[in-house]
Amino acid sequence: MIDQQHQRRPRQDMISGAENGYVLTVADMLDAIHNLPDDAEIIFGTCSHGQPQNFYRFKTRGEKTLAIELG
């Protein structure tokens, strides 16, 4: 269910992980993409070997967890 009370707040151009990890939430994603058109592309950067990371699939990993798998 979408939380209709969540207000989109302006974000910087980047959400960065913390030193000990960062839990990325749906609210974070929505805040980051709220101004983008529906057909905007999402890229995942490169791995440590310099190769592009490509989207493979979404997989539900529990009631409140969605895995974004890269291949």
C-alpha positions in Angstrom: 0.0 0.0 0.0 1.3 3.5 -0.8 1.6 5.9 2.1 -0.3 8.8 0.8 0.8 10.9 3.8 4.5 10.7 2.7 5.5 14.1 1.4 8.1 14.1 -1.4 11.0 16.1 -0.1 13.6 17.6 -2.4 16.8 15.6 -2.5 20.3 16.3 -3.6 21.3 14.6 -6.8 22.7 11.6 -4.9 21.8 9.3 -2.0 25.0 7.8 -0.6 25.5 4.8 1.6 26.8 5.3 5.2 30.1 3.8 6.3 28.4 0.8 7.9 25.8 0.4 5.2 22.6 2.2 4.3 19.0 0.8 4.1 17.5 2.2 0.9 13.8 2.6 1.3 11.0 3.0 -1.2 10.5 6.5 0.1 14.2 7.2 -0.7 13.7 6.0 -4.2 10.4 7.9 -4.7 12.1 11.1 -3.4 15.0 10.6 -5.9 12.8 9.9 -8.9 9.7 12.0 -8.3 10.6 14.6 -11.0 11.6 12.1 -13.7 9.2 11.1 -16.5 7.9 7.5 -16.6 10.2 6.6 -19.5 13.4 7.8 -17.8 16.2 5.3 -17.8 17.8 4.0 -14.6 21.4 2.9 -14.7 23.4 1.2 -12.0 26.9 2.3 -12.7 29.9 0.0 -13.0 31.3 -2.8 -10.8 34.8 -2.7 -9.4 36.1 -4.3 -12.6 34.7 -1.4 -14.6 32.0 -3.4 -16.4 28.4 -2.0 -16.4 26.0 -3.4 -14.0 22.8 -4.5 -15.7 19.3 -4.9 -14.3 18.3 -8.6 -14.1 15.1 -8.7 -12.1 13.1 -7.7 -9.1 12.5 -10.4 -6.5 10.3 -10.2 -3.4 12.3 -11.2 -0.3 9.6 -10.9 2.3 6.6 -8.7 3.1 8.7 -5.5 3.2 11.8 -6.4 1.1 12.3 -6.1 -2.6 15.6 -7.4 -4.0 16.9 -5.6 -7.2 19.2 -8.2 -8.8 21.9 -7.1 -11.2 23.5 -9.4 -13.7 
